[in-house]
Amino acid sequence: MMRQNRWFTSSTLALAVVFGCLSARWALAEEPTGTVIDSPYEAVEASSIELVTNGDGDVVQIRAKGCPQCPSSSILPSRELIVESGGKRIEGSDRAGYSGLPGVIHIYHPNNMAYRVSFIGLVQGEGGDQ
């Protein structure tokens, strides 16, 4: 009797393992596959970004150097252009100090205009520079 119980227990365990593996395989096979999203937005890195401003201090042109993915070396800004460094907005005459620095230009492809320029910078935290 004891031998029969061992056989029953080991065969039941073997069947449970087989069914477990098969159900896991079926579950993995039914997972949706990832798809590439065709986004109209793109972020491109430039080794040097120059913001050209008018007399009022508004950015009227963005010149990029060392940017093989840029649609042109000269990019028009959108009306709502955001210029930032280290997560903080840079306004007006403060932008001049960032000319020639590397950064990222965020482009909206339907009109090929920049809607954001992000310069590489330090993030100011409670503990000082990070």
C-alpha positions as CSV (number, residue, x, y, z in Angstrom):
1,M,0.0,0.0,0.0
2,M,2.8,2.3,0.9
3,R,4.5,1.8,-2.5
4,Q,1.3,2.6,-4.4
5,N,0.9,5.9,-2.5
6,R,4.5,6.9,-3.4
7,W,3.9,6.1,-7.1
8,F,0.6,8.1,-7.0
9,T,2.3,11.1,-5.3
10,S,5.3,11.2,-7.7
11,S,3.2,10.8,-10.8
12,T,0.8,13.4,-9.6
13,L,3.7,15.7,-9.0
14,A,5.2,15.0,-12.4
15,L,1.8,15.8,-14.1
16,A,1.5,19.0,-12.1
17,V,4.9,20.1,-13.2
18,V,4.1,19.4,-16.9
19,F,0.8,21.2,-16.8
20,G,2.4,24.1,-15.0
21,C,5.1,24.5,-17.6
22,L,2.5,24.2,-20.5
23,S,0.2,26.7,-18.9
24,A,3.0,29.2,-18.4
25,R,4.1,28.8,-22.0
26,W,0.6,29.4,-23.2
27,A,0.3,32.4,-21.0
28,L,3.5,33.9,-22.4
29,A,2.4,33.2,-26.0
30,E,-0.8,35.2,-25.5
31,E,1.0,38.3,-24.2
32,P,0.6,41.3,-26.6
33,T,3.7,42.2,-28.4
34,G,5.2,45.7,-28.2
35,T,4.7,48.1,-31.1
36,V,6.7,51.1,-32.2
37,I,4.8,54.4,-31.7
38,D,5.1,56.7,-34.6
39,S,5.4,60.0,-32.6
40,P,5.5,63.4,-34.2
41,Y,7.9,64.5,-31.4
42,E,11.6,63.9,-31.4
43,A,14.5,64.9,-29.1
44,V,17.9,65.4,-30.7
45,E,21.2,66.1,-29.1
46,A,23.5,68.9,-30.3
47,S,27.0,69.6,-29.2
48,S,26.4,73.3,-29.4
49,I,23.2,75.3,-29.3
50,E,22.9,79.0,-30.0
51,L,19.7,80.9,-29.3
52,V,19.3,83.9,-31.7
53,T,17.1,86.6,-30.2
54,N,15.4,89.8,-31.4
55,G,15.6,93.2,-29.7
56,D,12.8,92.1,-27.2
57,G,14.8,89.0,-26.1
58,D,12.5,86.6,-27.9
59,V,14.1,83.6,-29.5
60,V,13.7,83.8,-33.3
61,Q,16.1,81.1,-34.4
62,I,18.0,78.1,-32.9
63,R,21.3,77.2,-34.4
64,A,22.6,73.7,-33.8
65,K,26.1,72.3,-34.4
66,G,27.0,68.7,-34.0
67,C,23.5,67.5,-34.5
68,P,23.2,64.9,-37.2
69,Q,19.5,64.1,-36.5
70,C,18.5,67.8,-36.7
71,P,16.3,68.6,-39.7
72,S,18.5,71.6,-40.4
73,S,21.3,73.5,-38.7
74,S,18.8,76.4,-38.2
75,I,15.5,75.6,-36.5
76,L,12.6,77.9,-36.0
77,P,11.2,78.0,-32.4
78,S,7.5,77.6,-31.7
79,R,5.6,80.5,-30.0
80,E,5.5,78.6,-26.8
81,L,9.2,77.7,-26.7
82,I,10.5,76.6,-23.4
83,V,14.2,77.0,-22.6
84,E,15.5,75.2,-19.5
85,S,18.6,74.0,-17.7
86,G,18.6,71.5,-14.9
87,G,14.8,71.3,-14.9
88,K,14.4,75.1,-14.4
89,R,13.1,77.6,-16.9
90,I,15.5,80.2,-18.3
91,E,13.9,83.5,-19.2
92,G,14.9,86.6,-21.2
93,S,18.4,87.9,-21.0
94,D,19.5,84.9,-18.8
95,R,19.4,82.8,-22.0
96,A,22.5,84.5,-23.4
97,G,24.8,82.7,-20.9
98,Y,23.9,79.3,-22.4
99,S,24.9,80.1,-26.0
100,G,27.3,77.5,-27.4
101,L,26.6,74.9,-24.7
102,P,25.4,71.3,-25.5
103,G,21.8,70.3,-25.0
104,V,18.7,68.7,-26.4
105,I,16.3,70.3,-28.9
106,H,12.8,68.9,-28.8
107,I,11.2,69.1,-32.2
108,Y,7.6,68.8,-33.4
109,H,7.9,67.2,-36.8
110,P,4.6,68.3,-38.5
111,N,6.0,71.9,-38.6
112,N,9.7,71.1,-37.8
113,M,9.7,73.7,-35.0
114,A,11.4,73.4,-31.7
115,Y,9.0,73.5,-28.7
116,R,11.7,73.0,-26.0
117,V,15.5,73.4,-25.6
118,S,17.1,71.7,-22.7
119,F,20.6,72.6,-21.8
120,I,22.7,70.3,-19.7
121,G,22.9,71.8,-16.2
122,L,23.1,71.2,-12.5
123,V,19.9,70.5,-10.6
124,Q,19.7,72.6,-7.5
125,G,18.5,70.5,-4.5
126,E,18.0,71.2,-0.8
127,G,21.5,69.9,-0.2
128,G,23.2,72.2,-2.7
129,D,24.5,71.2,-6.2
130,Q,23.8,67.7,-7.4
